[in-house]
Amino acid sequence: MDEEKPDSDLDVLVAVKERDPEVERSIRDAAYKVMWDYNFHPLISLKILSQEEIEERRRLNSSFLEIIEREGVNPVQGSSGP
């Protein structure tokens, strides 16, 4: 994973079963609260995708998912990558 810069944002992908405006609003509110509590350092760049959207991006060989799978941390596995 690339070295973190002091002014870099924190990219967060949240996978949801299906799109729901109320759930998405709750997720965004939680991210905002974290930023507020830490004086907006780092900024959180939030991306919310449904399982269907993720599968569609996989079918299209999305570089977005490739980067996430290569550089991201999977909280379920607790390690980098898939």
C-alpha positions as CSV (number, residue, x, y, z in Angstrom):
1,M,0.0,0.0,0.0
2,D,1.2,3.5,-0.8
3,E,2.6,5.5,2.1
4,E,0.0,7.8,3.6
5,K,0.5,11.6,3.3
6,P,-0.6,13.9,6.1
7,D,-3.1,15.7,3.9
8,S,-4.5,12.6,2.2
9,D,-8.1,11.6,2.6
10,L,-9.4,8.2,3.8
11,D,-11.2,6.3,1.1
12,V,-14.0,4.1,2.4
13,L,-16.1,1.7,0.4
14,V,-19.3,0.5,2.0
15,A,-21.0,-2.4,0.3
16,V,-24.7,-2.7,1.0
17,K,-27.1,-5.4,0.0
18,E,-29.3,-3.0,-1.8
19,R,-29.6,0.8,-2.2
20,D,-31.7,2.4,0.5
21,P,-31.6,6.2,0.9
22,E,-32.2,6.0,4.7
23,V,-29.4,3.5,5.2
24,E,-27.1,5.6,3.0
25,R,-28.0,8.8,4.9
26,S,-27.1,7.0,8.2
27,I,-23.8,5.9,6.8
28,R,-23.0,9.4,5.6
29,D,-24.0,10.9,8.9
30,A,-21.7,8.4,10.7
31,A,-18.8,9.4,8.5
32,Y,-19.5,13.1,9.0
33,K,-19.6,12.5,12.8
34,V,-16.2,10.8,12.7
35,M,-14.7,13.7,10.7
36,W,-16.3,16.2,13.0
37,D,-14.9,14.5,16.1
38,Y,-11.4,14.5,14.6
39,N,-11.4,18.1,13.2
40,F,-11.9,16.7,9.6
41,H,-8.4,15.1,9.6
42,P,-8.6,12.9,7.7
43,L,-11.4,13.7,5.3
44,I,-13.4,10.6,4.5
45,S,-14.1,10.0,0.9
46,L,-17.2,7.7,1.1
47,K,-18.4,5.4,-1.7
48,I,-21.5,3.4,-1.2
49,L,-22.3,0.6,-3.6
50,S,-24.9,-2.2,-3.7
51,Q,-23.8,-5.8,-4.2
52,E,-25.4,-5.5,-7.7
53,E,-23.2,-2.5,-8.5
54,I,-20.1,-4.2,-7.3
55,E,-20.9,-7.3,-9.4
56,E,-21.5,-5.1,-12.4
57,R,-18.2,-3.4,-12.0
58,R,-16.5,-6.8,-11.7
59,R,-18.1,-7.9,-15.0
60,L,-16.8,-4.7,-16.6
61,N,-13.3,-5.4,-15.2
62,S,-13.4,-2.1,-13.3
63,S,-10.0,-0.6,-12.4
64,F,-11.8,0.9,-9.3
65,L,-12.4,-2.6,-7.8
66,E,-8.9,-3.8,-8.9
67,I,-7.3,-1.0,-6.9
68,I,-9.5,-1.6,-3.9
69,E,-8.7,-5.3,-4.0
70,R,-5.0,-4.6,-4.3
71,E,-4.6,-1.8,-1.9
72,G,-7.6,-1.9,0.4
73,V,-8.0,-3.4,3.8
74,N,-10.8,-5.9,4.2
75,P,-12.2,-5.5,7.7
76,V,-13.7,-9.0,7.6
77,Q,-10.3,-10.6,6.9
78,G,-8.3,-7.9,8.7
79,S,-5.7,-7.8,6.1
80,S,-4.8,-6.1,2.8
81,G,-6.4,-7.3,-0.4
82,P,-9.1,-9.9,-1.1
